[in-house]
Amino acid sequence: MGATKKDHFTDKQNEIATLIKALGHPARVAILEYLLKVNACICSEIVEELPLAQPTVSQHLKELKNAGLIKGSIEGNTVCYCIDEKNFAKLQKYFTNFSVILEKKKCC
């Protein structure tokens, strides 16, 4: 079996790319901003906040959860979602290091 394109990059590069890809849709950014504001909530509360249907919000929540940007805990028949701070810390560290290197180069 041949190598996939992901095999040509480091685990860290693949991890950062997965996190950033999950941020690549404005609805997901809006969901994250809402979760940041309310700390934790269920899907129906997000549906009330955004101009999206419940199945669409559920799909975006699934993508964010699969990427590790949010986590969910089961409460009865619902899932309560919140930000997964651990992976945001990874993004913050990555972009901080990136910015430091850019600042040192001062090119272009």
C-alpha positions as CSV (number, residue, x, y, z in Angstrom):
1,M,0.0,0.0,0.0
2,G,1.3,3.5,-0.9
3,A,2.0,6.3,1.4
4,T,-0.6,9.0,1.9
5,K,0.3,12.6,1.6
6,K,0.0,12.9,5.4
7,D,2.9,10.5,5.7
8,H,5.2,13.1,4.2
9,F,4.7,15.5,7.1
10,T,5.4,15.4,10.8
11,D,2.8,14.4,13.4
12,K,2.8,18.0,14.7
13,Q,2.2,19.4,11.2
14,N,-0.7,17.0,10.6
15,E,-2.2,17.8,14.0
16,I,-2.0,21.6,13.5
17,A,-3.5,21.2,10.0
18,T,-6.4,19.2,11.4
19,L,-7.2,21.8,14.0
20,I,-6.9,24.7,11.5
21,K,-9.0,22.8,8.9
22,A,-11.8,22.5,11.5
23,L,-11.7,26.3,11.9
24,G,-12.1,26.8,8.1
25,H,-15.8,27.4,8.2
26,P,-17.5,30.5,9.5
27,A,-20.3,28.5,11.2
28,R,-17.7,26.6,13.2
29,V,-16.0,29.9,14.2
30,A,-19.4,31.2,15.3
31,I,-20.1,28.1,17.3
32,L,-16.7,28.4,19.0
33,E,-17.4,32.0,19.8
34,Y,-20.8,31.2,21.2
35,L,-19.3,28.4,23.4
36,L,-16.6,30.8,24.6
37,K,-19.4,33.2,25.6
38,V,-21.7,30.7,27.4
39,N,-19.0,28.3,28.6
40,A,-21.2,25.2,27.8
41,C,-24.4,24.4,26.1
42,I,-26.5,21.9,24.2
43,C,-27.0,21.8,20.4
44,S,-30.5,23.3,20.5
45,E,-29.2,26.4,22.2
46,I,-26.7,26.9,19.4
47,V,-29.4,26.4,16.8
48,E,-31.4,29.2,18.5
49,E,-28.3,31.5,18.2
50,L,-27.3,30.7,14.6
51,P,-29.2,30.9,11.3
52,L,-28.7,27.2,10.7
53,A,-30.8,24.1,10.9
54,Q,-30.3,21.6,13.7
55,P,-28.8,18.9,11.4
56,T,-26.3,21.5,10.1
57,V,-25.3,22.6,13.5
58,S,-24.9,18.9,14.6
59,Q,-22.6,18.3,11.6
60,H,-20.4,21.3,12.5
61,L,-20.3,20.2,16.1
62,K,-19.2,16.7,15.0
63,E,-16.4,18.2,12.9
64,L,-15.2,20.4,15.8
65,K,-15.4,17.5,18.2
66,N,-13.5,15.1,15.8
67,A,-10.8,17.7,15.5
68,G,-10.6,18.0,19.3
69,L,-11.6,21.7,19.5
70,I,-14.7,21.0,21.6
71,K,-15.7,18.2,23.9
72,G,-19.1,16.9,24.9
73,S,-20.5,15.3,28.0
74,I,-23.7,13.3,28.1
75,E,-26.4,14.8,30.3
76,G,-29.5,12.6,30.1
77,N,-30.6,12.5,26.4
78,T,-28.5,15.5,25.3
79,V,-24.8,16.3,24.9
80,C,-23.4,19.4,26.6
81,Y,-20.6,20.9,24.6
82,C,-17.7,23.1,25.7
83,I,-14.3,24.3,24.4
84,D,-11.4,21.8,24.7
85,E,-8.8,24.1,26.1
86,K,-5.9,21.7,25.6
87,N,-6.0,21.9,21.8
88,F,-6.4,25.6,21.8
89,A,-3.3,25.8,23.9
90,K,-1.5,23.9,21.1
91,L,-2.8,26.3,18.5
92,Q,-1.7,29.3,20.7
93,K,1.7,27.9,21.1
94,Y,2.1,27.2,17.4
95,F,1.0,30.6,16.3
96,T,3.1,32.3,19.1
97,N,6.2,30.5,17.9
98,F,5.3,31.4,14.3
99,S,4.9,35.0,15.2
100,V,8.2,35.1,17.1
101,I,10.0,33.8,14.1
102,L,8.3,36.3,11.7
103,E,9.2,39.1,14.0
104,K,12.9,38.1,14.1
105,K,13.0,37.9,10.3
106,K,11.2,41.2,9.5
107,C,11.2,40.3,5.8
108,C,9.1,41.5,2.9
